[in-house]
């Protein structure tokens, strides 16, 4: 293993922010796979998963299990400054770096960070981003791909996670890393687990195993892994959103992955001052909980759950 400086942001008032990469395989080897962790400052789970991948790949490399002429790059964190100060987005402008790709070499600070990172990783054949959703909550572990015309659900199945989601990109999505990676002919995948700002050991192990499983099946490493799940491919537009009509204190009654039936109570919303139940959210259909709101408060009209609609019918 050797370290590589991916990007450096100079600061007049504190130490520079350095985006550090960890490379496995020979320097002259073909760039096979890049694994990217925390792009947002609260993606602690994603950074932790990358640290465990660095640990596992160091051991595999020491045992000669990185296949010849293959190189792997792991970048645990891009927005380390946000992690240090406990902010999700970057700088005083509070900008999401993951909405600034491919960036600009002559742009502002955030655009230059995105440009420098993208320049370093664009040559890799496979790109894996461990990321979080724009809405706070928990997911069933899954792989997500943009529908750019270059997506390959069959490759995504090789992670062995329960679901593969295909998403039609909106104009806002065209500035994300996943979208631009795919447009640059990298097979790009976004891996979601059920935590962001805290570490969940069980789903972290599942994500580490999924990434190592994929690298094994693509002939990049030699690793004994379990076969995982036979992934079910779903389209994001087929998910059913369950919104709340009242704001207040949120008490969830189900978790991601649970099977629910029509009329089953999913959550309760309490009045924050008088304590009575303002609303009981019920399942509008049979299905499986794919996403669940987890914050203590919820606002009127917010999405509380997203259901996989009638998966077994």
C-alpha positions in Angstrom: 0.0 0.0 0.0 1.1 3.5 -0.6 -0.6 6.9 0.1 -1.4 9.4 -2.6 -2.5 13.0 -2.1 -5.6 13.5 -4.2 -6.3 17.1 -3.4 -5.1 19.9 -1.0 -7.1 23.0 0.1 -4.9 25.7 1.5 -6.2 27.7 4.5 -4.9 30.9 6.0 -6.1 30.2 9.5 -5.8 26.5 10.1 -3.9 23.5 8.6 -4.6 22.6 5.0 -7.4 20.2 4.2 -5.8 17.2 2.5 -7.8 14.6 0.6 -5.8 11.4 1.1 -6.0 8.3 -1.0 -4.7 4.8 -0.2 -3.5 2.8 -3.3 -3.2 -1.0 -3.5 -1.3 -2.8 -6.3 1.6 -1.5 -8.4 1.9 2.1 -9.3 2.0 1.3 -13.0 -0.9 -1.1 -12.9 -4.2 -0.5 -14.6 -6.6 1.6 -12.5 -9.3 -1.0 -11.8 -11.5 0.3 -9.0 -11.9 3.5 -6.9 -13.8 3.5 -3.7 -14.9 6.8 -2.3 -16.2 7.5 1.2 -17.4 10.6 3.0 -18.1 13.5 0.6 -20.3 15.2 3.2 -19.2 16.1 6.7 -21.7 13.9 8.5 -21.0 10.7 6.6 -19.2 9.0 9.5 -20.5 5.5 8.6 -19.2 5.9 5.0 -15.8 6.9 6.3 -15.7 4.0 8.7 -16.6 1.5 6.0 -13.7 2.8 3.9 -11.3 2.5 6.8 -12.3 -1.1 7.2 -11.8 -1.7 3.5 -8.3 -0.1 3.8 -7.6 -2.5 6.6 -8.9 -5.6 4.7 -7.0 -4.6 1.5 -3.8 -4.1 3.3 -4.0 -7.7 4.6 -5.0 -9.0 1.2 -2.1 -7.2 -0.5 0.3 -8.6 2.1 -0.9 -12.1 1.2 -0.5 -11.4 -2.5 -4.2 -11.3 -3.2 -4.3 -8.2 -5.3 -4.4 -9.5 -8.8 -1.5 -8.6 -11.1 -1.8 -5.4 -13.1 -4.8 -4.2 -11.1 -4.8 -1.1 -8.9 -7.3 0.0 -6.3 -7.7 3.5 -4.8 -9.6 4.1 -1.6 -10.5 7.6 -0.5 -12.0 7.5 3.0 -13.0 11.2 3.1 -13.2 14.2 0.8 -14.8 16.7 3.2 -12.6 16.2 6.2 -13.0 19.8 7.2 -16.8 19.3 7.5 -16.2 16.2 9.6 -13.9 18.2 11.9 -16.4 20.9 12.6 -19.5 18.7 12.5 -21.1 20.2 9.4 -22.6 18.2 6.5 -21.7 20.7 3.8 -18.5 22.5 3.0 -17.3 26.0 3.9 -19.2 29.1 5.0 -21.3 28.9 1.9 -22.6 25.4 3.1 -22.3 23.9 -0.3 -22.7 20.1 -1.1 -19.5 18.9 -2.8 -21.5 16.0 -4.3 -23.6 18.6 -6.3 -20.5 20.2 -7.9 -19.1 17.5 -10.1 -17.2 17.4 -12.5 -16.1 20.7 -11.1 -14.0 23.4 -12.7 -10.2 24.0 -12.4 -10.8 27.8 -12.5 -13.9 27.8 -10.3 -14.5 28.5 -6.6 -13.1 26.4 -3.8 -15.7 23.7 -3.9 -15.6 23.4 -7.7 -11.8 23.1 -7.6 -12.1 20.3 -5.0 -14.6 18.4 -7.1 -12.4 19.0 -10.2 -9.2 17.8 -8.6 -10.9 14.7 -7.1 -12.7 13.8 -10.3 -9.4 14.2 -12.3 -7.7 11.6 -10.1 -10.5 9.1 -10.2 -12.0 9.4 -13.7 -9.6 6.9 -15.2 -10.8 3.9 -13.0 -12.9 1.2 -14.7 -15.2 0.8 -11.7 -16.3 3.5 -9.2 -17.9 2.8 -5.9 -19.2 5.7 -3.8 -20.4 5.1 -0.2 -22.9 7.9 0.2 -26.0 9.2 2.0 -29.4 10.5 0.9 -30.5 14.1 0.8 -33.3 13.2 3.3 -32.3 12.2 6.8 -33.3 8.6 7.5 -32.4 4.9 7.2 -32.4 2.7 4.1 -32.4 -1.0 3.4 -28.8 -1.6 2.2 -28.8 -1.3 -1.6 -26.8 -0.2 -4.7 -28.1 2.8 -6.6 -27.3 3.7 -10.3 -28.3 6.6 -12.5 -30.2 5.8 -15.6 -27.8 7.4 -18.0 -27.8 4.8 -20.8 -24.5 3.5 -19.5 -25.8 1.8 -16.3 -25.5 -2.0 -16.0 -27.8 -3.6 -13.4 -26.1 -7.0 -14.0 -22.9 -5.6 -12.6 -24.7 -4.0 -9.7 -26.1 -7.5 -8.8 -22.5 -8.7 -8.2 -22.4 -6.7 -4.9 -24.9 -9.2 -3.5 -26.9 -6.6 -1.6 -30.7 -7.0 -1.2 -31.7 -4.4 -3.8 -30.4 -2.6 -6.9 -32.2 0.7 -7.5 -32.2 2.5 -10.9 -33.0 6.2 -10.7 -33.9 8.5 -13.6 -31.7 11.6 -13.1 -33.2 15.0 -12.5 -31.3 18.2 -13.6 -29.9 18.4 -10.0 -28.5 14.9 -10.3 -26.4 15.8 -13.3 -23.9 17.5 -10.9 -23.4 14.3 -8.8 -20.4 12.1 -8.8 -22.3 9.0 -9.9 -23.8 10.7 -12.9 -20.5 12.2 -14.1 -18.6 9.0 -13.5 -21.0 7.1 -15.7 -20.9 9.8 -18.4 -17.1 9.4 -18.4 -17.5 5.7 -19.1 -16.8 4.5 -15.5 -19.1 1.8 -14.2 -20.3 3.8 -11.2 -22.3 2.5 -8.2 -23.6 4.3 -5.1 -23.8 2.0 -2.0 -26.2 3.0 0.7 -26.3 1.5 4.3 -28.8 2.3 7.0 -26.7 4.9 8.9 -24.9 8.1 8.2 -23.8 10.2 11.2 -23.1 7.2 13.4 -21.5 3.8 13.0 -23.7 0.7 12.6 -21.4 -2.2 12.8 -23.7 -4.8 11.2 -24.5 -2.8 8.1 -20.9 -1.6 7.8 -19.7 -5.2 7.7 -22.4 -5.9 5.1 -21.1 -3.1 2.9 -17.4 -4.1 3.3 -18.3 -7.7 2.4 -20.4 -6.4 -0.6 -17.5 -4.3 -2.0 -14.9 -7.1 -1.5 -17.4 -9.5 -3.2 -17.7 -7.2 -6.2 -13.9 -6.8 -6.5 -13.5 -10.5 -6.3 -16.1 -11.2 -9.0 -14.6 -8.6 -11.3 -11.2 -10.3 -11.0 -9.5 -7.5 -9.1 -8.7 -9.4 -5.9 -8.7 -13.0 -4.6 -11.0 -13.2 -1.6 -13.2 -16.0 -0.1 -16.7 -14.4 0.3 -20.2 -15.6 0.8 -22.5 -15.3 -2.2 -24.7 -12.7 -0.6 -28.3 -11.9 -1.9 -29.8 -12.4 -5.3 -30.5 -8.7 -5.8 -34.0 -7.5 -6.7 -33.9 -4.6 -9.3 -36.3 -1.8 -8.6 -37.0 1.6 -10.2 -37.2 4.6 -7.9 -40.3 5.8 -9.5 -42.0 2.6 -8.5 -41.5 3.3 -4.8 -44.5 4.6 -2.8 -43.9 7.7 -0.7 -45.8 7.9 2.6 -46.1 11.5 3.8 -47.4 13.0 7.0 -50.2 15.5 7.2 -49.2 16.9 10.6 -45.9 18.1 12.0 -44.7 17.2 15.4 -42.7 14.6 17.4 -42.2 11.5 15.3 -42.4 8.0 16.7 -41.6 5.3 14.1 -43.1 1.9 14.6 -41.4 0.0 11.8 -37.8 -0.2 10.4 -36.3 -0.6 6.9 -36.7 -4.1 5.6 -39.9 -4.9 7.5 -42.8 -6.4 5.7 -46.1 -4.4 6.2 -49.6 -4.9 5.2 -52.3 -2.4 4.1 -53.6 -0.4 7.1 -50.7 -1.5 9.3 -49.6 1.4 11.6 -46.2 2.7 10.6 -45.7 5.7 12.9 -47.3 8.1 15.2 -47.0 11.9 15.3 -47.4 13.6 18.7 -48.3 17.2 19.5 -45.0 18.6 20.9 -46.8 20.7 23.6 -49.9 18.7 24.7 -48.6 15.1 24.0 -51.7 13.8 22.3 -51.5 11.7 19.1 -52.1 14.1 16.1 -51.8 11.4 13.4 -51.3 7.7 13.0 -49.5 7.0 9.7 -50.8 3.7 8.2 -49.5 1.7 5.3 -51.4 2.6 2.1 -50.5 -0.8 0.5 -48.8 -4.1 1.1 -45.0 -3.8 0.7 -41.6 -3.6 2.3 -40.2 -0.6 4.1 -37.3 0.7 1.9 -36.7 4.0 3.7 -37.7 5.3 7.1 -37.6 8.8 8.6 -35.6 8.6 11.9 -35.4 12.2 13.2 -37.3 13.1 16.4 -39.2 15.8 14.6 -41.1 15.8 11.4 -42.7 18.6 9.4 -46.1 18.7 7.6 -45.8 17.1 4.2 -42.4 15.4 4.9 -41.9 11.8 3.6 -41.9 9.4 6.5 -41.5 6.2 4.6 -40.9 4.9 1.1 -42.4 1.5 0.4 -41.5 -1.1 -2.2 -45.0 -1.5 -3.6 -46.4 -5.1 -3.8 -43.1 -6.8 -4.1 -44.6 -10.3 -3.4 -47.8 -9.9 -5.4 
